[in-house]
């Protein structure tokens, strides 16, 4: 579904990505790993068309999306849960969910589905997003992305800064989405949870893909984890 090949990108004159390759197949869960500042968010921004690329290619279903506007990439079936959540603070929970919603031909996500996934949001549907807790805002950001009925959900720092109970709720939600065969590209630091959830893992070091493998491979690769993931 998504193929990133030898991608390079920069912020102005400062190069950040040098040689990044990764792929996500239909119904597959892939974890994008690496220490802070290694380029993970930059990869997401490039994939979504929010940052121009300098080299390499990005394809969706085999067709190049390099240079396309973000809204056109989103319409191809990519839904983004950005780092920092970025909900619309003055809109209510319900307004956030419907503001960018896109109908699916059949079996798409509805408000009722989101409220079933996250009962807290149902309780606060008339409340403005700026008054929600960080965990509730993250639920809202996930719900907002799902309401676009994506084929691939991208989560940048899925559980960063959240309380343990909220993190557990987010991981449970992602497990349910996997059961529905929604393709997911997830960035997070909770390695144990990612090993349980993901089919494959891609590790980035200083803007370069340095390792790719299955959850079983990563669980057994003590040297890889120590070299690229531990502080």
C-alpha positions, 0 to 999 in steps of 0.5 A, spaced: 500 500 500 505 505 502 512 504 499 517 509 501 524 508 497 531 511 499 527 518 501 531 524 502 528 531 505 530 537 509 528 543 513 530 549 509 538 547 507 538 542 513 538 535 511 534 531 516 533 524 511 538 521 507 536 514 505 529 512 508 526 506 506 519 502 509 513 499 506 506 498 509 502 492 506 494 492 506 492 490 513 499 490 516 501 494 522 508 497 522 512 500 527 517 506 526 522 506 531 528 510 533 531 515 538 528 522 539 531 527 533 532 521 528 527 523 523 521 519 524 516 525 524 520 528 518 518 521 515 511 522 517 511 529 514 514 527 508 509 521 506 503 526 508 505 531 503 507 536 509 514 537 507 517 537 500 522 531 498 529 532 495 530 525 493 527 518 493 520 516 492 513 515 495 508 511 492 501 509 494 498 503 491 504 503 486 502 510 484 507 516 486 505 521 490 511 525 491 509 533 490 502 532 491 498 536 496 496 533 503 489 533 502 490 529 495 494 524 499 489 524 505 484 522 499 488 516 497 486 513 504 491 516 509 489 518 516 494 522 520 494 522 528 499 527 529 504 528 534 501 533 539 494 531 537 492 538 534 485 537 535 481 544 534 481 547 541 474 551 540 470 546 537 466 540 541 468 533 541 463 532 536 464 538 531 472 535 531 469 528 529 465 531 523 469 537 521 474 533 516 469 526 516 469 523 509 464 518 507 465 511 505 462 507 500 460 501 505 461 499 512 465 506 514 466 509 521 460 513 524 460 517 530 456 511 533 462 507 532 467 512 535 463 513 541 463 505 542 471 505 541 472 511 546 466 511 551 469 517 554 468 521 548 461 520 548 460 523 555 464 529 552 461 530 545 458 537 547 465 539 550 470 543 547 476 540 545 481 545 549 477 542 556 479 535 555 485 531 558 491 530 554 488 522 553 481 524 551 484 529 546 489 523 543 482 519 543 479 525 539 485 525 534 484 518 533 477 518 532 478 524 527 482 520 523 478 514 523 472 518 521 476 520 514 475 512 513 482 511 512 485 505 509 492 506 512 492 510 519 499 513 521 500 515 528 506 519 531 507 518 538 501 514 539 501 514 547 507 519 549 505 523 555 499 519 557 497 516 563 498 508 564 490 507 564 489 511 558 495 508 554 492 501 555 486 504 552 489 506 546 493 500 545 487 496 546 484 500 541 489 499 536 489 492 537 481 492 535 483 496 529 488 491 527 483 485 528 479 490 523 485 489 518 486 496 518 493 498 516 497 502 521 504 505 521 505 507 528 511 511 532 511 510 539 517 508 545 513 503 548 517 497 545 513 491 549 506 494 546 509 495 539 512 488 539 505 485 541 502 489 536 506 490 530 507 485 524 514 488 522 519 494 525 523 499 521 528 503 525 531 509 523 538 512 525 540 519 523 535 519 517 537 512 515 533 506 515 538 501 519 534 495 521 527 492 519 524 485 521 519 482 525 516 482 532 520 476 533 526 478 530 526 484 534 525 481 541 531 476 540 535 482 537 538 485 544 544 488 540 539 492 535 535 494 541 541 496 545 545 500 539 539 504 536 533 504 541 536 505 548 539 511 551 
